[in-house]
């Protein structure tokens, strides 16, 4: 099984097969509209605009599991992303990325790219670890997504190439994406 075997719903509720992106370099990101990392939408859009003609597609999956930081409807989320950050990359329906109701795609991603730890050398990494410890201590264990804006890089062959925690910015991903293209 690989990424291309999954079907998901886009932000309008239509079923999409990830096989539609076969041969593309994918960056799959769980997003939120009211998170300290929400400004990453701007960097993700810039990354998308820079490399989309070379085969990069960013797939945004809104999630409301972390301090309810994406409470809006799919329509509200779509509008927010377009109006505030000019997002043109594909957005999908709000999903759970961890726990018993986690979308099968995210179960697969976290199995293929286990959690490697918080970037504690960055202030944001310490903040995430402390917030998780305070609000979701059960999330400290295991490989599930720990917070919003966790990113998974999928090669053109559909294989998971890497996992990047929320503190890894789109700007830091630029050379990694460029090299993978």
PyMOL commands that set and color helices and strands:
alter all, ss='L'
color gray80, all
select helices_A, chain A and resi 3-5+18-21+40-54+74-85+104-112+123-135+137-140+170-180
alter helices_A, ss='H'
color red, helices_A
select strands_A, chain A and resi 7-9+15-17+25-31+56-62+91-92+151-154+160-164
alter strands_A, ss='S'
color yellow, strands_A
deselect
rebuild
show_as cartoon
